[in-house]
Amino acid sequence: MRILGIDPGTRITGYGCVDVTPGSLDPRLVEAGVFKLDTKAALPKRLAQLHGDLVGVIKELKPTRLAVEKLYAHYAHPRTAIVMAHARGVILLAAAAHNLELENLPSTEVKKALTGNGHASKQQMQLAVQSQFNLPQPPSPPDVADAIAIATCHARRLAARQM
């Protein structure tokens, strides 16, 4: 099973793809990276760029599932949540258009699954992903580590259900 994890953003969107084999709780990292969106462009242009970049990765990596971070809205920053919802909408549309099963994961669950702390820092997440996949250095920027963690958390959850 191949899972594509997405850490949505309107400037940088991280992606991480993992494979998990039946009977194993340890996924294998296939590829990870970021979509760097043109921050000088208007939001509709950035969303179109995000869609194009994501569809390209979906076609190349051929995942069977897509896991994305759930939208979190802090009452002090409602505009941020609204803008982020636009990016998530593009991601959900791309998943549906490619018949990918979709999972929405809370960031606290992902952080707890990888570090044991649901409120882990960006650096802790980077170090946890580096350690779990025996990477020579922490994934950078942090959006990459978050996306890998999202895919990994979902992969482990599915593998545990099958055992």
DSSP file (Angstrom, degrees, kcal/mol; ACC not computed):
  #  RESIDUE AA STRUCTURE BP1 BP2  ACC     N-H-->O    O-->H-N    N-H-->O    O-->H-N    TCO  KAPPA ALPHA  PHI   PSI    X-CA   Y-CA   Z-CA
    1    1 A M              0   0    0      0, 0.0    19,-2.5     0, 0.0     2,-0.5   0.000 360.0 360.0 360.0 137.2    0.0    0.0    0.0
    2    2 A R  E     -A   19   0A   0     17,-0.2    62,-2.5    60,-0.1    63,-1.6  -0.951 360.0-168.3-117.0 128.1    1.3    3.4   -0.9
    3    3 A I  E     -Ab  18  65A   0     15,-2.9    15,-2.5    -2,-0.5     2,-0.6  -0.956  10.2-155.7-121.9 131.4    0.3    6.5    1.1
    4    4 A L  E     -Ab  17  66A   0     61,-2.3    63,-2.7    -2,-0.4     2,-0.4  -0.928  13.3-158.9-104.2 119.7    0.9   10.1    0.2
    5    5 A G  E     -Ab  16  67A   0     11,-3.9    11,-2.1    -2,-0.6     2,-0.4  -0.821   6.1-162.6 -99.7 138.9    1.0   12.5    3.2
    6    6 A I  E     -Ab  15  68A   0     61,-2.5    63,-1.5    -2,-0.4     9,-0.2  -0.980  17.3-165.8-127.2 129.1    0.3   16.2    2.7
    7    7 A D  E     -A   14   0A   0      7,-2.5     7,-1.9    -2,-0.4   140,-0.1  -0.908  34.5-140.2-106.8  99.1    1.1   19.1    5.0
    8    8 A P        +     0   0    0      0, 0.0     2,-0.3     0, 0.0     5,-0.1  -0.238  34.8 148.8 -71.7 147.8   -1.0   21.8    3.4
    9    9 A G        -     0   0    0     78,-0.1     4,-0.1     2,-0.1    -2,-0.0  -0.969  46.6-133.4-163.3 162.8    0.1   25.4    3.0
   10   10 A T  S    S+     0   0    0     -2,-0.3     3,-0.1     2,-0.1    40,-0.1   0.428 110.5  29.7-103.9  -1.1   -0.4   28.4    0.6
   11   11 A R  S    S+     0   0    0      1,-0.4    26,-2.8    25,-0.0     2,-0.4   0.655 136.6  11.3-114.2 -48.8    3.3   29.2    0.5
   12   12 A I  E     - C   0  36A   0     24,-0.2     2,-0.5    -4,-0.1    -1,-0.4  -0.998  62.5-170.5-133.8 128.9    4.9   25.8    1.0
   13   13 A T  E     - C   0  35A   0     22,-1.9    22,-2.8    -2,-0.4     2,-0.2  -0.985  15.5-148.6-118.2 123.1    3.1   22.5    1.0
   14   14 A G  E     -AC   7  34A   0     -7,-1.9    -7,-2.5    -2,-0.5     2,-0.3  -0.625  12.8-170.4 -89.4 149.0    5.1   19.4    2.1
   15   15 A Y  E     +AC   6  33A   0     18,-2.9    18,-2.4    -2,-0.2     2,-0.3  -0.995   7.5 179.7-136.9 148.1    4.6   15.9    0.7
   16   16 A G  E     -AC   5  32A   0    -11,-2.1   -11,-3.9   131,-0.4     2,-0.5  -0.983   9.9-159.1-146.2 133.9    5.9   12.6    1.8
   17   17 A C  E     +AC   4  31A   0     14,-3.2    13,-3.1    -2,-0.3    14,-1.3  -0.956  13.3 178.1-119.9 130.6    5.2    9.2    0.3
   18   18 A V  E     -AC   3  29A   0    -15,-2.5   -15,-2.9    -2,-0.5     2,-0.4  -0.936  18.9-144.7-129.1 151.9    5.6    5.9    2.1
   19   19 A D  E     -AC   2  28A   0      9,-2.6     9,-3.1    -2,-0.3     2,-0.4  -0.924  14.1-169.1-109.9 141.3    5.0    2.2    1.3
   20   20 A V        -     0   0    0    -19,-2.5     5,-0.1    -2,-0.4     3,-0.0  -0.999   9.4-148.9-130.8 132.8    3.8   -0.3    3.9
   21   21 A T    >   -     0   0    0     -2,-0.4     3,-1.9     5,-0.3     5,-0.1  -0.739  35.3 -90.1 -98.9 148.0    3.8   -4.0    3.3
   22   22 A P  T 3  S+     0   0    0      0, 0.0    -1,-0.1     0, 0.0     3,-0.1  -0.269 113.2  23.6 -55.9 136.7    1.2   -6.3    4.9
   23   23 A G  T 3  S+     0   0    0      1,-0.2     2,-0.4   136,-0.2   136,-0.0   0.432 104.4  99.8  87.5  -0.2    2.3   -7.6    8.3
   24   24 A S    <   -     0   0    0     -3,-1.9    -1,-0.2     1,-0.1   135,-0.0  -0.951  50.1-168.3-122.3 140.0    4.7   -4.7    8.9
   25   25 A L  S    S+     0   0    0     -2,-0.4    -1,-0.1    -3,-0.1   135,-0.1   0.435  72.2  86.7 -97.3  -2.5    4.3   -1.6   11.0
   26   26 A D        -     0   0    0     -5,-0.1    -5,-0.3   133,-0.1    -1,-0.1  -0.835  67.5-156.2-104.9 102.3    7.4    0.1    9.6
   27   27 A P        -     0   0    0      0, 0.0     2,-0.5     0, 0.0    -7,-0.2  -0.307  12.9-127.5 -71.1 160.0    6.7    2.0    6.4
   28   28 A R  E     -C   19   0A   0     -9,-3.1    -9,-2.6    -2,-0.0     2,-0.4  -0.925  21.8-120.2-109.7 131.9    9.5    2.6    3.8
   29   29 A L  E     +C   18   0A   0     -2,-0.5   -11,-0.2   -11,-0.2     3,-0.1  -0.567  32.1 174.9 -73.6 127.2   10.1    6.2    2.7
   30   30 A V  E     -     0   0A   0    -13,-3.1     2,-0.3     1,-0.4   -12,-0.2   0.860  61.2 -29.1 -96.3 -51.9    9.6    6.5   -1.1
   31   31 A E  E     -C   17   0A   0    -14,-1.3   -14,-3.2     2,-0.0    -1,-0.4  -0.979  54.1-174.6-165.0 153.3   10.0   10.2   -1.7
   32   32 A A  E     +C   16   0A   0     -2,-0.3     2,-0.3   -16,-0.2   -16,-0.2  -0.988  20.6 123.6-152.8 155.9    9.4   13.5    0.0
   33   33 A G  E     -C   15   0A   0    -18,-2.4   -18,-2.9    -2,-0.3     2,-0.3  -0.967  43.3 -91.9 178.6-165.2    9.6   17.2   -0.9
   34   34 A V  E     -C   14   0A   0     -2,-0.3     2,-0.7   -20,-0.2   -20,-0.2  -0.955  14.4-134.6-134.6 153.9    7.8   20.5   -1.0
   35   35 A F  E     -C   13   0A   0    -22,-2.8   -22,-1.9    -2,-0.3     2,-0.8  -0.957  24.3-155.4-102.2 113.6    5.8   22.5   -3.5
   36   36 A K  E     -C   12   0A   0     -2,-0.7   -24,-0.2   -24,-0.2     2,-0.2  -0.828  13.9-153.4 -93.8 111.7    7.1   26.1   -3.2
   37   37 A L        -     0   0    0    -26,-2.8     2,-1.0    -2,-0.8     9,-0.1  -0.546  26.4 -99.1 -89.2 150.6    4.3   28.3   -4.4
   38   38 A D    >   -     0   0    0     -2,-0.2     3,-1.5     1,-0.2     8,-0.1  -0.538  34.0-167.5 -71.2 100.9    4.8   31.7   -5.9
   39   39 A T  T 3  S+     0   0    0     -2,-1.0    -1,-0.2     1,-0.3     4,-0.1   0.646  84.1  60.0 -69.1 -14.0    4.1   34.0   -2.9
   40   40 A K  T 3  S+     0   0    0      2,-0.1    -1,-0.3    -3,-0.0     2,-0.1   0.640  90.8  88.8 -85.8 -14.4    3.9   37.0   -5.2
   41   41 A A  S <  S-     0   0    0     -3,-1.5     5,-0.0     1,-0.1    -4,-0.0  -0.457  90.4 -97.8 -81.3 155.3    1.0   35.5   -7.1
   42   42 A A    >>  -     0   0    0     -2,-0.1     4,-2.0     1,-0.1     3,-0.7  -0.320  41.8-101.8 -66.3 155.9   -2.6   36.0   -6.1
   43   43 A L  H 3> S+     0   0    0      1,-0.2     4,-2.6     2,-0.2     5,-0.2   0.867 120.2  55.2 -51.9 -45.8   -4.2   33.2   -4.1
   44   44 A P  H 3> S+     0   0    0      0, 0.0     4,-2.0     0, 0.0    -1,-0.2   0.896 109.0  48.8 -58.0 -37.9   -6.1   31.7   -7.0
   45   45 A K  H <> S+     0   0    0     -3,-0.7     4,-2.3     2,-0.2    -2,-0.2   0.903 111.2  49.6 -66.9 -40.5   -2.9   31.4   -9.0
   46   46 A R  H  X S+     0   0    0     -4,-2.0     4,-2.8     2,-0.2    -1,-0.2   0.896 110.4  50.6 -65.0 -38.9   -1.1   29.7   -6.0
   47   47 A L  H  X S+     0   0    0     -4,-2.6     4,-2.5     2,-0.2    -1,-0.2   0.894 109.8  49.9 -66.1 -38.5   -4.0   27.3   -5.6
   48   48 A A  H  X S+     0   0    0     -4,-2.0     4,-2.4    -5,-0.2    -2,-0.2   0.902 111.7  49.1 -64.8 -40.1   -3.8   26.4   -9.3
   49   49 A Q  H  X S+     0   0    0     -4,-2.3     4,-2.8     2,-0.2     5,-0.2   0.921 110.3  50.8 -63.9 -43.8    0.0   25.9   -9.0
   50   50 A L  H  X S+     0   0    0     -4,-2.8     4,-2.8     1,-0.2     5,-0.2   0.927 110.7  49.5 -58.6 -45.7   -0.6   23.7   -5.9
   51   51 A H  H  X S+     0   0    0     -4,-2.5     4,-2.7     1,-0.2     5,-0.2   0.937 112.5  46.6 -60.1 -48.0   -3.2   21.6   -7.8
   52   52 A G  H  X S+     0   0    0     -4,-2.4     4,-1.9     1,-0.2    -2,-0.2   0.915 114.4  46.8 -61.8 -44.2   -0.8   21.1  -10.8
   53   53 A D  H  X S+     0   0    0     -4,-2.8     4,-1.9     2,-0.2    -1,-0.2   0.919 114.4  47.3 -64.2 -43.8    2.1   20.2   -8.6
   54   54 A L  H  X S+     0   0    0     -4,-2.8     4,-2.7    -5,-0.2    -2,-0.2   0.915 110.5  50.7 -66.3 -43.6    0.1   17.8   -6.5
   55   55 A V  H  X S+     0   0    0     -4,-2.7     4,-2.6    -5,-0.2    -1,-0.2   0.893 108.3  54.4 -61.0 -38.8   -1.5   16.1   -9.6
   56   56 A G  H  X S+     0   0    0     -4,-1.9     4,-1.9    -5,-0.2    -1,-0.2   0.912 110.6  44.9 -60.4 -43.1    2.0   15.7  -11.0
   57   57 A V  H  X S+     0   0    0     -4,-1.9     4,-3.1     2,-0.2     5,-0.4   0.894 111.9  52.5 -68.7 -40.2    3.2   13.9   -7.9
   58   58 A I  H  X S+     0   0    0     -4,-2.7     4,-2.0     1,-0.2    -2,-0.2   0.927 111.8  46.1 -60.6 -44.4    0.0   11.7   -7.7
   59   59 A K  H  < S+     0   0    0     -4,-2.6    -1,-0.2    -5,-0.2    -2,-0.2   0.878 117.6  43.9 -66.7 -37.1    0.6   10.6  -11.3
   60   60 A E  H  < S+     0   0    0     -4,-1.9    -2,-0.2    -5,-0.2    -1,-0.2   0.936 123.7  31.7 -73.3 -47.3    4.3    9.9  -10.7
   61   61 A L  H  < S-     0   0    0     -4,-3.1    -3,-0.2    -5,-0.1    -2,-0.2   0.697  88.2-149.3 -89.5 -20.2    4.1    8.1   -7.4
   62   62 A K     <  -     0   0    0     -4,-2.0   -60,-0.1    -5,-0.4    -3,-0.1   0.927  20.9-170.8  52.2  57.0    0.7    6.4   -7.9
   63   63 A P        -     0   0    0      0, 0.0   -60,-0.2     0, 0.0    -1,-0.1  -0.349  23.3-150.6 -71.4 159.1   -0.4    6.3   -4.2
   64   64 A T  S    S+     0   0    0    -62,-2.5    37,-1.6     1,-0.2     2,-0.3   0.603  81.0  29.4 -99.7 -18.1   -3.5    4.4   -3.2
   65   65 A R  E     -bd   3 101A   0    -63,-1.6   -61,-2.3    35,-0.2     2,-0.4  -0.964  63.9-152.1-140.2 154.8   -4.3    6.7   -0.3
   66   66 A L  E     -bd   4 102A   0     35,-3.0    37,-2.1    -2,-0.3     2,-0.4  -0.998   8.8-167.1-129.8 129.6   -3.8   10.3    0.7
   67   67 A A  E     -bd   5 103A   0    -63,-2.7   -61,-2.5    -2,-0.4     2,-0.3  -0.958  10.8-178.5-116.2 134.4   -3.5   11.5    4.3
   68   68 A V  E     -bd   6 104A   0     35,-2.7    37,-2.6    -2,-0.4     2,-0.2  -0.954  33.4-100.3-133.5 149.7   -3.8   15.2    5.0
   69   69 A E  E     - d   0 105A   0    -63,-1.5     3,-0.1    -2,-0.3    35,-0.0  -0.485  43.9-113.6 -69.3 134.9   -3.5   17.2    8.2
   70   70 A K        -     0   0    0     35,-3.0     2,-0.3    -2,-0.2    37,-0.2  -0.313  36.8 -98.1 -64.3 150.6   -6.9   18.3    9.6
   71   71 A L        -     0   0    0     35,-0.1     2,-0.5    14,-0.0    -1,-0.1  -0.562  39.1-165.8 -73.1 130.1   -7.7   22.0    9.6
   72   72 A Y        -     0   0    0     -2,-0.3     2,-0.5    -3,-0.1    -3,-0.0  -0.979   0.7-165.0-118.9 128.8   -7.0   23.6   12.9
   73   73 A A        -     0   0    0     -2,-0.5     2,-0.5     8,-0.0    -2,-0.0  -0.959   6.5-156.9-119.3 122.3   -8.4   27.1   13.6
   74   74 A H    >   -     0   0    0     -2,-0.5     3,-2.3     3,-0.4     7,-0.2  -0.831  22.0-131.8 -93.8 132.2   -7.2   29.2   16.4
   75   75 A Y  T 3  S+     0   0    0     -2,-0.5    -1,-0.1     1,-0.3    -2,-0.0   0.749 106.1  57.5 -57.7 -24.4   -9.8   31.8   17.5
   76   76 A A  T 3  S+     0   0    0      1,-0.2    -1,-0.3     2,-0.1     3,-0.1   0.661 114.2  37.4 -79.8 -15.0   -7.1   34.5   17.4
   77   77 A H    <>  +     0   0    0     -3,-2.3     4,-1.2     1,-0.1     3,-0.4  -0.430  62.9 150.4-133.9  60.4   -6.3   33.8   13.7
   78   78 A P  H  > S+     0   0    0      0, 0.0     4,-1.9     0, 0.0     5,-0.1   0.834  72.7  60.8 -65.4 -30.5   -9.5   33.0   11.8
   79   79 A R  H  > S+     0   0    0      1,-0.2     4,-2.5     2,-0.2     5,-0.2   0.888 100.6  54.9 -63.5 -38.3   -8.1   34.4    8.5
   80   80 A T  H  > S+     0   0    0     -3,-0.4     4,-2.6     1,-0.2    -1,-0.2   0.912 107.9  49.3 -60.1 -43.2   -5.2   31.9    8.6
   81   81 A A  H  X S+     0   0    0     -4,-1.2     4,-2.0    -7,-0.2    -1,-0.2   0.886 110.4  50.7 -64.2 -38.9   -7.7   29.0    8.9
   82   82 A I  H  X S+     0   0    0     -4,-1.9     4,-1.1     2,-0.2    -2,-0.2   0.931 112.4  45.3 -65.9 -45.4   -9.8   30.3    6.0
   83   83 A V  H >X S+     0   0    0     -4,-2.5     4,-1.2     1,-0.2     3,-0.5   0.913 113.2  50.9 -64.2 -42.5   -6.8   30.7    3.7
   84   84 A M  H 3X S+     0   0    0     -4,-2.6     4,-2.5     1,-0.2    -1,-0.2   0.851 102.5  61.1 -63.9 -33.7   -5.6   27.2    4.7
   85   85 A A  H 3X S+     0   0    0     -4,-2.0     4,-2.3     1,-0.2    -1,-0.2   0.845  98.8  57.0 -62.6 -32.6   -9.0   25.8    4.0
   86   86 A H  H <X S+     0   0    0     -4,-1.1     4,-1.8    -3,-0.5    -1,-0.2   0.937 108.5  46.0 -62.0 -45.8   -8.6   26.9    0.4
   87   87 A A  H  X S+     0   0    0     -4,-1.2     4,-2.1     1,-0.2    -2,-0.2   0.919 112.3  50.4 -63.5 -44.1   -5.3   24.8    0.1
   88   88 A R  H  X S+     0   0    0     -4,-2.5     4,-3.0     1,-0.2     5,-0.2   0.887 106.8  55.8 -62.1 -37.8   -7.0   21.8    1.8
   89   89 A G  H  X S+     0   0    0     -4,-2.3     4,-2.3     1,-0.2    -1,-0.2   0.909 107.3  48.5 -60.6 -42.0   -9.9   22.1   -0.7
   90   90 A V  H  X S+     0   0    0     -4,-1.8     4,-2.3     2,-0.2    -1,-0.2   0.907 112.8  48.7 -62.7 -42.1   -7.5   21.8   -3.6
   91   91 A I  H  X S+     0   0    0     -4,-2.1     4,-2.2     2,-0.2    -2,-0.2   0.916 111.8  48.1 -65.4 -44.4   -5.8   18.8   -2.0
   92   92 A L  H  X S+     0   0    0     -4,-3.0     4,-2.5     1,-0.2    -1,-0.2   0.882 110.9  51.9 -64.3 -38.5   -9.2   17.1   -1.3
   93   93 A L  H  X S+     0   0    0     -4,-2.3     4,-2.7    -5,-0.2    -2,-0.2   0.928 109.5  48.9 -63.0 -45.6  -10.3   17.8   -4.9
   94   94 A A  H  X S+     0   0    0     -4,-2.3     4,-1.2     2,-0.2    -2,-0.2   0.903 111.7  50.1 -62.5 -40.8   -7.1   16.2   -6.3
   95   95 A A  H  <>S+     0   0    0     -4,-2.2     5,-2.7     1,-0.2     3,-0.4   0.937 113.3  45.2 -62.7 -46.5   -7.5   13.2   -4.1
   96   96 A A  H ><5S+     0   0    0     -4,-2.5     3,-1.6     1,-0.2    -2,-0.2   0.900 109.3  55.4 -65.0 -40.7  -11.2   12.7   -5.2
   97   97 A A  H 3<5S+     0   0    0     -4,-2.7    -1,-0.2     1,-0.3    -2,-0.2   0.758 112.8  43.0 -64.4 -23.9  -10.4   13.2   -8.8
   98   98 A H  T 3<5S-     0   0    0     -4,-1.2    -1,-0.3    -3,-0.4    -2,-0.2   0.164 113.5-116.7-108.0  16.9   -7.8   10.4   -8.6
   99   99 A N  T < 5 +     0   0    0     -3,-1.6     2,-0.4     1,-0.2    -3,-0.2   0.830  56.9 161.1  54.0  38.8  -10.0    8.1   -6.6
  100  100 A L      < -     0   0    0     -5,-2.7   -35,-0.2    -6,-0.2    -1,-0.2  -0.748  44.5-118.9 -90.1 134.3   -7.6    8.1   -3.6
  101  101 A E  E     -d   65   0A   0    -37,-1.6   -35,-3.0    -2,-0.4     2,-0.4  -0.524  37.6-143.1 -66.6 140.2   -9.0    7.0   -0.2
  102  102 A L  E     -d   66   0A   0    -37,-0.2     2,-0.4    -2,-0.2   -35,-0.2  -0.878  21.0-174.7-118.2 139.3   -8.6   10.0    2.1
  103  103 A E  E     -d   67   0A   0    -37,-2.1   -35,-2.7    -2,-0.4     2,-0.5  -0.999  11.9-154.0-131.0 132.5   -7.8   10.3    5.7
  104  104 A N  E     -d   68   0A   0     -2,-0.4   -35,-0.2   -37,-0.2   -37,-0.0  -0.926  18.0-169.0-104.1 122.4   -7.8   13.5    7.8
  105  105 A L  E     -d   69   0A   0    -37,-2.6   -35,-3.0    -2,-0.5     2,-0.2  -0.936  21.5-124.4-117.8 132.2   -5.4   13.4   10.7
  106  106 A P     >  -     0   0    0      0, 0.0     4,-1.9     0, 0.0     3,-0.5  -0.483  22.6-127.9 -67.9 141.2   -5.2   15.9   13.6
  107  107 A S  H  > S+     0   0    0    -37,-0.2     4,-2.7     1,-0.2     5,-0.2   0.849 108.4  58.0 -60.6 -33.8   -1.6   17.3   14.0
  108  108 A T  H  > S+     0   0    0      1,-0.2     4,-2.2     2,-0.2    -1,-0.2   0.878 105.7  49.3 -65.9 -35.5   -1.6   16.3   17.7
  109  109 A E  H  > S+     0   0    0     -3,-0.5     4,-2.3     2,-0.2    -1,-0.2   0.915 112.3  47.9 -67.2 -42.5   -2.2   12.6   16.8
  110  110 A V  H  X S+     0   0    0     -4,-1.9     4,-1.7     2,-0.2     5,-0.2   0.935 113.1  47.8 -63.5 -46.6    0.6   12.7   14.2
  111  111 A K  H  X>S+     0   0    0     -4,-2.7     4,-2.8     7,-0.2     6,-0.7   0.911 112.9  48.2 -61.8 -43.1    3.0   14.3   16.6
  112  112 A K  H  X5S+     0   0    0     -4,-2.2     4,-1.5     4,-0.2    -1,-0.2   0.894 108.7  54.4 -65.4 -39.2    2.2   11.9   19.4
  113  113 A A  H  <5S+     0   0    0     -4,-2.3    -1,-0.2     1,-0.2    -2,-0.2   0.846 119.5  32.2 -63.8 -34.0    2.5    8.9   17.1
  114  114 A L  H  <5S+     0   0    0     -4,-1.7    -2,-0.2    -5,-0.1    -1,-0.2   0.787 137.1  17.4 -96.5 -29.4    6.0    9.9   16.1
  115  115 A T  H  <5S-     0   0    0     -4,-2.8    -3,-0.2    -5,-0.2    -2,-0.2   0.605  93.1-118.1-117.5 -16.1    7.5   11.6   19.1
  116  116 A G  S  <<S+     0   0    0     -4,-1.5     2,-0.5    -5,-0.7    -4,-0.2   0.428  90.3  94.2  87.2  -0.8    5.2   10.5   22.0
  117  117 A N    >   -     0   0    0     -6,-0.7     3,-1.5     1,-0.1    -2,-0.2  -0.968  62.5-157.1-130.2 114.7    4.3   14.2   22.5
  118  118 A G  T 3  S+     0   0    0     -2,-0.5    -7,-0.2     1,-0.3    -6,-0.2   0.554  97.3  47.2 -67.4  -7.2    1.2   15.6   20.9
  119  119 A H  T 3  S+     0   0    0     -8,-0.1    -1,-0.3    -7,-0.1   -11,-0.1  -0.089  81.0 154.7-123.4  33.7    2.6   19.1   21.1
  120  120 A A    <   -     0   0    0     -3,-1.5    -9,-0.1   -12,-0.1    -8,-0.1  -0.229  43.3-113.4 -61.6 150.0    6.1   18.4   19.8
  121  121 A S     >  -     0   0    0      1,-0.1     4,-2.1   -10,-0.1     5,-0.2  -0.284  27.2-104.0 -77.5 168.3    8.0   21.2   18.2
  122  122 A K  H  > S+     0   0    0      1,-0.2     4,-2.4     2,-0.2     5,-0.2   0.912 123.7  51.0 -57.8 -43.4    8.9   21.4   14.5
  123  123 A Q  H  > S+     0   0    0      1,-0.2     4,-2.5     2,-0.2    -1,-0.2   0.899 107.3  52.3 -65.0 -40.7   12.5   20.4   15.4
  124  124 A Q  H  > S+     0   0    0      1,-0.2     4,-2.3     2,-0.2    -1,-0.2   0.895 110.2  49.4 -61.3 -39.1   11.4   17.4   17.4
  125  125 A M  H  X S+     0   0    0     -4,-2.1     4,-2.5     2,-0.2     5,-0.2   0.918 109.9  50.6 -65.6 -43.2    9.3   16.2   14.5
  126  126 A Q  H  X S+     0   0    0     -4,-2.4     4,-2.3     1,-0.2    -2,-0.2   0.921 113.0  45.9 -60.6 -43.6   12.3   16.7   12.1
  127  127 A L  H  X S+     0   0    0     -4,-2.5     4,-2.4     2,-0.2    -1,-0.2   0.870 111.4  52.1 -68.7 -36.6   14.5   14.7   14.4
  128  128 A A  H  X S+     0   0    0     -4,-2.3     4,-2.7     2,-0.2    -2,-0.2   0.920 111.9  45.6 -65.5 -43.6   11.9   11.9   14.9
  129  129 A V  H  X S+     0   0    0     -4,-2.5     4,-1.8     2,-0.2     6,-0.2   0.915 112.0  52.3 -66.0 -42.3   11.5   11.5   11.2
  130  130 A Q  H  <>S+     0   0    0     -4,-2.3     5,-2.3    -5,-0.2     4,-0.4   0.933 113.8  43.9 -56.9 -46.5   15.2   11.5   10.7
  131  131 A S  H ><5S+     0   0    0     -4,-2.4     3,-1.0     1,-0.2    -2,-0.2   0.922 112.3  50.6 -66.1 -46.4   15.6    8.8   13.3
  132  132 A Q  H 3<5S+     0   0    0     -4,-2.7    -1,-0.2     1,-0.3    -2,-0.2   0.772 120.2  35.0 -68.8 -25.7   12.7    6.6   12.2
  133  133 A F  T 3<5S-     0   0    0     -4,-1.8    -1,-0.3    -5,-0.2    -2,-0.2   0.280 105.9-122.4-110.0  10.0   13.9    6.5    8.6
  134  134 A N  T < 5 +     0   0    0     -3,-1.0    -3,-0.2    -4,-0.4    -4,-0.1   0.900  47.8 174.5  50.3  47.8   17.6    6.5    9.3
  135  135 A L      < -     0   0    0     -5,-2.3    -1,-0.2    -6,-0.2    -2,-0.0  -0.579  40.5-126.7 -84.0 147.5   18.1    9.7    7.2
  136  136 A P  S    S+     0   0    0      0, 0.0    -1,-0.1     0, 0.0    -2,-0.0   0.774  92.2   8.0 -65.8 -24.9   21.5   11.3    7.1
  137  137 A Q  S    S-     0   0    0     -7,-0.1     3,-0.1   -11,-0.0    -2,-0.0  -0.975  94.9 -81.3-149.6 160.8   20.0   14.7    8.2
  138  138 A P        -     0   0    0      0, 0.0   -11,-0.1     0, 0.0   -12,-0.1  -0.367  56.2 -99.9 -63.5 141.6   16.6   16.0    9.4
  139  139 A P        -     0   0    0      0, 0.0     6,-0.2     0, 0.0    -9,-0.1  -0.387  51.0-122.4 -61.0 137.0   14.2   16.6    6.6
  140  140 A S  S    S+     0   0    0      4,-0.1    -3,-0.0    -3,-0.1     0, 0.0  -0.998  81.4  33.1-140.8 141.6   14.1   20.3    5.8
  141  141 A P  S >> S-     0   0    0      0, 0.0     3,-2.0     0, 0.0     4,-0.9   0.605  88.2-118.9 -69.9 173.4   12.1   22.5    5.7
  142  142 A P  H 3> S+     0   0    0      0, 0.0     4,-2.5     0, 0.0     5,-0.2   0.743 108.9  72.0 -56.0 -24.9    9.9   21.2    8.5
  143  143 A D  H 3> S+     0   0    0      1,-0.2     4,-2.0     2,-0.2  -129,-0.1   0.829  95.2  53.4 -60.8 -31.6    6.9   20.9    6.1
  144  144 A V  H <> S+     0   0    0     -3,-2.0     4,-2.5     2,-0.2    -1,-0.2   0.943 109.1  47.2 -67.6 -48.2    8.6   17.8    4.6
  145  145 A A  H  X S+     0   0    0     -4,-0.9     4,-2.5    -6,-0.2    -2,-0.2   0.902 111.8  51.5 -60.4 -41.4    9.0   16.2    8.0
  146  146 A D  H  X S+     0   0    0     -4,-2.5     4,-2.3     2,-0.2    -1,-0.2   0.909 110.3  48.2 -63.0 -42.1    5.4   16.9    8.8
  147  147 A A  H  X S+     0   0    0     -4,-2.0     4,-2.3     2,-0.2  -131,-0.4   0.909 111.9  48.6 -66.3 -41.9    4.2   15.4    5.6
  148  148 A I  H  X S+     0   0    0     -4,-2.5     4,-2.7  -133,-0.2    -1,-0.2   0.915 111.9  50.8 -61.8 -42.0    6.3   12.2    6.1
  149  149 A A  H  X S+     0   0    0     -4,-2.5     4,-2.8    -5,-0.2    -2,-0.2   0.887 108.1  51.9 -63.6 -39.6    5.0   12.0    9.6
  150  150 A I  H  X S+     0   0    0     -4,-2.3     4,-2.0     2,-0.2    -1,-0.2   0.938 113.0  44.3 -62.6 -47.4    1.4   12.3    8.4
  151  151 A A  H  X S+     0   0    0     -4,-2.3     4,-2.5     1,-0.2    -2,-0.2   0.908 114.8  49.7 -63.2 -41.7    1.9    9.5    5.8
  152  152 A T  H  X S+     0   0    0     -4,-2.7     4,-2.6     2,-0.2     5,-0.2   0.918 109.2  50.7 -64.8 -45.4    3.7    7.4    8.4
  153  153 A C  H  X S+     0   0    0     -4,-2.8     4,-2.1     1,-0.2    -1,-0.2   0.921 113.7  45.0 -59.2 -45.5    1.0    7.8   11.1
  154  154 A H  H  X S+     0   0    0     -4,-2.0     4,-2.4    -5,-0.2    -1,-0.2   0.908 111.9  52.4 -66.9 -41.1   -1.7    6.8    8.6
  155  155 A A  H  X S+     0   0    0     -4,-2.5     4,-2.6     1,-0.2    -2,-0.2   0.918 111.5  46.2 -60.7 -44.2    0.4    3.8    7.4
  156  156 A R  H  X S+     0   0    0     -4,-2.6     4,-2.5     2,-0.2    -1,-0.2   0.883 110.5  53.3 -67.3 -37.9    0.9    2.5   10.9
  157  157 A R  H  X S+     0   0    0     -4,-2.1     4,-1.5    -5,-0.2    -2,-0.2   0.929 112.9  43.8 -62.3 -44.8   -2.7    3.0   11.8
  158  158 A L  H  X S+     0   0    0     -4,-2.4     4,-1.4     2,-0.2    -2,-0.2   0.908 113.0  51.3 -66.7 -42.7   -3.8    0.9    8.7
  159  159 A A  H  X S+     0   0    0     -4,-2.6     4,-0.8     1,-0.2    -2,-0.2   0.891 108.0  52.5 -63.2 -39.4   -1.1   -1.7    9.3
  160  160 A A  H >< S+     0   0    0     -4,-2.5     3,-0.6     1,-0.2    -1,-0.2   0.871 106.6  53.6 -65.1 -36.1   -2.3   -2.2   12.9
  161  161 A R  H 3< S+     0   0    0     -4,-1.5    -1,-0.2     1,-0.2    -2,-0.2   0.832 108.4  50.6 -65.0 -32.2   -5.9   -2.7   11.8
  162  162 A Q  H 3<        0   0    0     -4,-1.4    -1,-0.2     1,-0.2    -2,-0.2   0.601 360.0 360.0 -84.2 -11.8   -4.8   -5.4    9.4
  163  163 A M    <<        0   0    0     -4,-0.8    -1,-0.2    -3,-0.6    -2,-0.2   0.465 360.0 360.0 -86.6 360.0   -2.8   -7.3   12.1
